Amino acid sequence: MVRVKNPDEIAQMVRSTALENKRIFSIVAHIDHGKTTTTDYLLKRAGLMSPDAAGELLLTD
């Protein structure tokens, strides 16, 4: 089961983790080429979004 983290816990991890241990990336594409779907999928796989909400919540819209 994927564990969904709360926003405060995520913010604390971002602030407290060394830069060498972070993965920073961006997704660039034209309109309607799946950026939001891809982002939702990655967030779901990382445990930051519930599987039921993925594809429906559109977290980055």
HELIX and SHEET records of a PDB file:
HELIX    1   1 PRO A    7  SER A   16  1                                  10    
HELIX    2   2 LEU A   19  ASN A   21  5                                   3    
HELIX    3   3 LYS A   35  ARG A   45  1                                  11    
END                                                                             
